[in-house]
């Protein structure tokens, strides 16, 4: 069982380091370094609040067009985002810190 958990952690770390991390660095290079924008560490810390607000509300998605159809698309997109975040939470964190609680297992 321990080998299975170790394999999962290695795979998740591998996906992060091979796919996600290079894309984060690439995006940071093209938006901050290449244009020559000076940003302090304090600005990054303050921006974390905005990151979480936009991650959990998808607020910017509503800014496109104020139509009923766009609001419905926003709601469906928000449900999809919550689904992915829930899947991430359940497969990674609850699996790594597994418990015998029936509530968590269900």
Secondary structure as UniProt FT lines:
FT   HELIX           2..15
FT   HELIX           16..20
FT   HELIX           21..28
FT   HELIX           29..33
FT   TURN            34..36
FT   HELIX           41..57
FT   HELIX           59..63
FT   HELIX           68..88
FT   HELIX           89..93
FT   HELIX           94..96
FT   HELIX           102..105
//
